[in-house]
């Protein structure tokens, strides 16, 4: 079975919702009748992780109309802190606060519409709330608005506007925006492509500890873009990012250990990093982990575990995992032999253009395995495989052609 590791890739990620900073003053001097003092009381409870008490204090203020408390109540409902998680109630409180003009609540409301939490997913409305918050100078909202322009979500795609938003924040020292500016320079979106300028911005963000930028620095050194190719330095940056739990970096670090690129080959460490990434749901890492179990690299060979991880990856659309899952059903490895299921997984992989899956699909049609025998359809799949330079596909295509199919 062919083993393939994920190609390296860049990402632009949305930042997660952030709690509003609670004011810290002298708790001993607080008076119950004072709103500021009530926030101090809540902060004291928060530091003691007594979230139920925090909720009670903010709820009282929120009912009185305090927009910051309303936002905080929304956060607590959203995260399930001190109260049972309830996205609809979170939406209610974010909306109350946002309608009073509180920028962080407007940002949080935008995220709720973007994620479809407590409300039907609506990118257009998400953009509207991000815009309101961004107009008040909220950096998180400005960054997410930039991403919406860059992706064309809920608004006409406009790389120049995205770049402008990111640049303004980047110049103010925003780490995520600096990373995003680097991506724009690397891809030549909204600005002339420049790997060196991309490196400059990735480095600014990475040196301050932003994990995605550290990951992107690793990729730049791996690919030799804007800098001399250097696997060792790529490993160093992947390591920094992976240590912060960034799944893509963990996967790529696993690949470096597996191949011995820039670091001594170590299948055990390769397995460990693939596992960390796979457990976070990264589809490529799930496939790689399945391959490690299948081959027995860095771990005892275990077809059952291989099947489990291939299945997780295949269900998320990874064509390599779909192909390998089909092969395991076809051969009856750790699972009962099932030509019908093998056919289904080969078909999913083949429809994504995977050559060997296309060939296997042709063979199953030709022989009637898992599907009714049909040599005309077999010929079609053999041709697709042949067009992708798979020689066995060419051989069987010409063979059926000579037979008049």
C-alpha positions, 0 to 999 in steps of 0.5 A: 500500500502506497504511503504518503505524507501530507504536503505542507500548507499555509493557513489563515485562521480565525482567532477564537472568541476572547473574554473581555478583560475584567477591571482589576482594582483594590477588592478590599475598597469595593462597595456593593453599590458601585458598579466598578466595585461589582466588577472587582468582586466578580474578578476576585471570584473569577480568580478563585474559579468560583464561576457561579458567583461570577455569573451571579454578580454579572447577571445582576449588573446585566439586568440593570443594563450594564453593557459590559456585564451583558457581554460577559454573561454572554461569554459565560453562557457560550463557554458554559462557565458558571451556568449550563452552556446555552448558545441561544442565551449567549446570543440574547445577551451579546445582542443586548450589549451589541445594540448598546454599541459595546464593540466586543459584544458586536465582535462576539455576535459576529463570531456567533453568526459566523460559526452558526452558534445559537443562530443559523449560520449567516456570513453576511450578518457576521460581516455586518457585526464585524464591521460595526465593531471594527469601526470602533477600533476593535482589533479582533473584529478588524482582523476577522473582517479582513479574513472575510474580505480575503475569503469572500465570505458574506461580502464580495472578495476584495484582497486589497481591502483585506490587505489594508485591514491586516496592514493597519493592525500589523503596523500596530503590532497585532501578531495575527494580522502580521501573520496574515500580511505574510500570507498575503505577500506569499500568495500575492493577494492584494499586493505584489508577491514577495517571499522576502516580505512574507518572511519579514512579517512571519518572523515579526509575528513568530518571534513574539510567539504566534504559533501559526506564524512559527508554523509558516516560518517552518514552511518557508524554510522547508520550501526555500521561499524568501530564504535559503532552504534549510530543513534544520531551521524548518524543524526548529520553527515547527517545534516551537509551533508544535509545542504550543499545540498547533496541529499543522506544525505537529503533523509536519514535525512528525513528517520531518522525523519520519523522513529524517529531514533536518533531524535524526530519523526517529519513527517513534517521535514521528508517531508521537507527533502524528498522534498529537495532531490526529487527536486534534482532528487534523485529517492529514495527521489521521491518515499519517497515523493510520499509515504508521499503524499499518506499516508498524513504524514507531509503533507495533503493527496494528491493522485494527488501529490503522483502519480506525484512523484511516476511517476518521480521515476518510470520512473527512474526505482524504483521498489517500485514506479513502483508498487505503480503507477500500484496500483494507475492505478488499483484502479483509484486513482487520475487518470482514472482506467486503467488496461492496464497501471496498468499491464505495471507498475506491469510488470516493477516492477515484472521484477526487482524481486518485490514480490507483483508486481509478485503476482499482475501480476499473478492475472492480467493474471489469470483474464484477466485484462489489458492483455489477460487471460492466466492461464499458465502465471499466474501460472508462476508469482505466482510461482516467487512470491511464491519462494520469500516467498509471501504466497498469491502467493504460494496459487494461484500457488498451486490452479492453479497447482491442476486445471491442469495448 
